[in-house]
Amino acid sequence: MEVPATVRLSVPGDPRSLALVRSIVTSLAEDAGLAETEIGKIEIAVDEACTNVLEHAYRGLSPAPPIDLVLHVTEDTFSVEIIDHGRSFDFEGYRLPTFPDHWHDGNTRGVGLYLIRNCMDSVTYRRGKDANRMLLKKKLTANPSAPPGGKELPA
Amino acid sequence: MNTRELDIRVSRKGDLTIVAPRGEIDAASLEAFRRTVEPLCSQPVPRLIIDCRNVRFINSTAFGLLFHFHSQCVGRGGFFALQNVSKKIASIINILGLQNVLLVNPDKDGINAAVQ
């Protein structure tokens, strides 16, 4: 793959689109030379971001708008921007769950954003009039053995 | 549209029930997975192994569901384990703090200990 490389796609706002999105993301991450576990983290982060769009931003919308994605690979960064056309959410107000208490308290949901934040090196969210944009970045030079969590997240 | 069906095989080995999904467990396939596994967890003493050798992806809601199934089985005096979990999926289990809650990739001794 020649870098920088950019892939743009627009998929229907439907859970059945998620497999296609994951397939493209993992293929590009493999080409970028990322380790298997790092590819898995990007894959689930993007899936969770898209699932949140479907379950929250697009809740009650019929037909649901599409989800647009821009994947960009440079020599040192793998980034995915997820663009939705629905309701925005309070990104800064989200309280991270603590584990394993979250599970023992009987919760089975609500960990998508936690996963996104812990699987990526940086996560930003921008509300817009016509679109909301979540930008996920993974450093290609990041140490894959670094423990998750505790990272400084840009506002 | 690229959709990948989730195929789920259920078999018995002694008093163990082996559930072997093939595919990806995500927002599109989660309900099929729930519909298959939930009744198995309602047996008098459920002893379930989820064989993950052909599972390529599990989303966060499905991990929550696995914890729920685990609680159901253990609460009924049974047993619930994930077998043949890939390195990629295991790393997500660790991030979610489930590595010390779910029984993941137990050996025979681990299964025997859990069953007793």
Interface residues (C-beta under 8 A of the other chain):
Chain A: V11 P12 D14 P15 R16 S17 L18 A19 L20 R22 S23 E36 T37 I39 G40 K41 E43 I44 D47 E48 T51 L54 E55 F99 P100 H102 W103 H104 N107 T108 R109 V111 G112 Y114 L115 N118 C119 P148 G149
Chain B: M1 N2 T3 R4 E24 D26 A27 A28 F57 N59 S60 T61 F63 G64 L65 F67 H68 K87 K88 I89 S91 I92 N94 I95 L96 G97 L98 N100 V101
